[in-house]
Amino acid sequence: MTSAQPVRIGGNTALPARREPLTLSTSDGLRLVGELALPAGADPRATLVCLHPLPTHGGMMDSHLIRKAAFRLPALAGLAVLRFNTRGTVSEAGRSDGRFSEGRDERLDVAAALDLCRSRGLPEVWVVGWSFGSELALMYGLDPLVRGAVLISPPLRRARPEHLRAWGESGRPVVCLVPELDDFLRPPEARERFAAVPQAKVIDFPGAKHLFVGQADEVLDAVVAAVAPDLPTPLPRTWAGEYETRKVTIVDG
């Protein structure tokens, strides 16, 4: 639909983009369901590889922050957004092959996503991991292609000290978005744990919980500020022009 007057950008508002359903192929022969969203009328200025929360607790490529990034950021920030279901994970788009492996074999899933970015020549690649996805970013995202990492609600339960040291030694930017009321890692402890990454920036979100319900706008602002600091934030909250309203079915895996 098209609106001549600005309308509020809601949770199901999909702004214009070139959206391509795709399949990632892993080196162990699995096919992963995914989507690449590109700016509608221009080349992307940077690329987000989005890694979703724990699939055994409902995480998938449609988890709300990741879905909203794909729906909004190609139009509002000129970013490419790659999202996909890790092995064994299901969403409305379908189920990826394989089985959840507690973050071990998922290294091949991350590699497949980065290989696609490499083959497509996508620019300025950042890994953006949420919860379990932040662990995958820390453990497997330090690829030569990757410019930096944004970690949303990082629990630091699987990532080990050597992963943090490696990011610290790389000098690449690491931005941590940490809820004040997180179930796993709150800002004071996050600053202690991320001291091993001298360049890491820990951003507090007062009043927020692990899932950032009701605070997606602020999270997306922080992601954009990290990967494209030349763009003004906060991002627009309204849109005039073409858009879609997409009711996303949340699939129980």
Buried (B, 14 or more C-beta within 10 A) or exposed (E): EEEEEEBEBEEEBBBBBEBEEBBBBBEEEBBBBBBBBBBBEEEBBBBBBBBBBBBEEBBBBBBBBBBBBBBBBBBBBBBBBBBBBBBBBBBBBBBBBBEBBEBEBBBBBBBBBBBBBEEBEBBBBBBBBBBBBBBBBBBBBBBEBBBBBBBBBBBBEBBEEEBBEBBBEBEBBBBBBBBEEBEBBBBEEBBEBBEBBEBBBBBBBEEBBBBBEEBBBBBBBBBBBBBBEEBEBEBBEEBEEEBEEEEBEEBEB
